[in-house]
Amino acid sequence: MIIRSWRAIAGSDEVLQAYADHLKRTTFVEMAQLPGHLGATLAVKVKSSENELIVSSFWKNLSSAGHFEQGDFDDAVVKPSTQKLLKSFDLKVEYFETVVATGILEQ
């Protein structure tokens, strides 16, 4: 399994909630339709005063993880509306290959 991760700073609680709502309504729904998609999460750093967040998506293999590719393989795809919402965000994503997993991830 491939994990595609991306980081950003939401700033306020209101922005974090708006971004979470956006992901649930659009991005996560769109990703769920792509071949090889296994799920996605939005997590916020514990005790972060600026709501540092990480979005992770899970893919069957590296080729299926490349659905978002619009430039270089590791370029982040951040819609202009999302860019205006967030305080800051990474321009690149990171890919990790799962070596060992347990629980629901071991499927």
VEXDREN-2710 file (C-alpha; in Angstrom, 1 decimal):
% VEXDREN-2710
k/r/px/py/pz
1/MET/0.0/0.0/0.0
2/ILE/1.2/3.5/-0.8
3/ILE/0.5/6.4/1.6
4/ARG/0.4/9.9/0.0
5/SER/0.7/12.7/2.6
6/TRP/0.5/16.4/2.5
7/ARG/0.8/19.1/5.2
8/ALA/-0.8/22.5/5.8
9/ILE/-1.6/25.0/8.5
10/ALA/-5.3/25.9/8.9
11/GLY/-4.7/28.7/11.4
12/SER/-8.1/29.0/13.1
13/ASP/-10.5/26.4/14.3
14/GLU/-13.1/27.8/11.8
15/VAL/-10.7/27.3/8.9
16/LEU/-10.0/23.8/10.0
17/GLN/-13.7/23.0/10.2
18/ALA/-14.3/24.6/6.8
19/TYR/-11.5/22.6/5.2
20/ALA/-12.7/19.3/6.9
21/ASP/-16.2/20.0/5.5
22/HIS/-14.7/20.6/2.0
23/LEU/-12.7/17.4/2.1
24/LYS/-15.8/15.4/3.2
25/ARG/-18.1/17.0/0.5
26/THR/-15.7/17.0/-2.5
27/THR/-12.1/15.8/-2.4
28/PHE/-12.7/12.6/-0.5
29/VAL/-15.8/11.8/-2.5
30/GLU/-13.8/12.3/-5.8
31/MET/-10.9/10.2/-4.6
32/ALA/-13.2/7.4/-3.6
33/GLN/-14.1/7.0/-7.3
34/LEU/-10.5/6.5/-8.4
35/PRO/-9.2/3.0/-9.1
36/GLY/-6.8/1.8/-6.4
37/HIS/-8.1/4.2/-3.8
38/LEU/-8.2/2.6/-0.3
39/GLY/-9.2/5.6/1.9
40/ALA/-8.1/8.9/3.2
41/THR/-7.8/10.8/6.5
42/LEU/-7.5/14.4/7.8
43/ALA/-5.6/14.6/11.0
44/VAL/-4.7/17.6/13.1
45/LYS/-1.6/17.8/15.3
46/VAL/-2.4/17.4/19.0
47/LYS/-1.9/20.6/20.9
48/SER/-1.1/22.7/17.9
49/SER/-2.0/26.3/18.3
50/GLU/-2.2/26.9/14.5
51/ASN/-4.1/23.7/13.6
52/GLU/-1.2/22.0/11.8
53/LEU/-2.8/19.3/9.6
54/ILE/-1.9/16.3/7.5
55/VAL/-4.0/14.8/4.8
56/SER/-3.1/11.1/4.0
57/SER/-4.6/9.0/1.2
58/PHE/-4.0/5.3/0.8
59/TRP/-3.5/3.6/-2.5
60/LYS/-3.2/0.1/-3.8
61/ASN/0.1/0.8/-5.6
62/LEU/2.2/3.7/-6.8
63/SER/0.6/4.0/-10.2
64/SER/-2.9/4.4/-8.7
65/ALA/-1.5/7.0/-6.3
66/GLY/-0.5/9.1/-9.4
67/HIS/-4.0/10.1/-10.3
68/PHE/-3.4/13.6/-9.0
69/GLU/-0.3/14.1/-11.1
70/GLN/-0.5/17.4/-13.0
71/GLY/3.2/18.3/-13.0
72/ASP/6.0/16.5/-11.2
73/PHE/4.9/13.3/-9.5
74/ASP/5.3/14.9/-6.1
75/ASP/3.5/18.2/-6.8
76/ALA/0.6/19.0/-4.5
77/VAL/-2.7/19.6/-6.1
78/VAL/-4.2/22.5/-4.1
79/LYS/-7.3/24.2/-5.6
80/PRO/-7.2/28.0/-5.6
81/SER/-10.2/28.1/-3.2
82/THR/-8.2/25.9/-0.7
83/GLN/-5.1/28.1/-1.2
84/LYS/-7.1/31.1/-0.1
85/LEU/-8.5/29.3/2.9
86/LEU/-5.3/27.9/4.5
87/LYS/-2.6/29.9/6.3
88/SER/0.1/27.9/4.6
89/PHE/0.6/24.6/2.8
90/ASP/3.3/22.4/1.3
91/LEU/3.8/22.6/-2.5
92/LYS/4.9/18.9/-2.5
93/VAL/3.4/15.7/-1.3
94/GLU/5.3/12.7/0.1
95/TYR/4.8/9.1/-0.8
96/PHE/5.6/6.2/1.5
97/GLU/5.4/2.5/0.8
98/THR/3.9/0.4/3.5
99/VAL/6.3/-2.3/4.8
100/VAL/4.4/-3.8/7.7
101/ALA/0.9/-3.0/8.9
102/THR/-1.6/-4.3/11.5
103/GLY/-5.3/-4.0/12.1
104/ILE/-7.4/-2.7/9.3
105/LEU/-4.4/-1.7/7.3
106/GLU/-3.1/-5.2/6.9
107/GLN/-5.7/-6.0/4.2
END
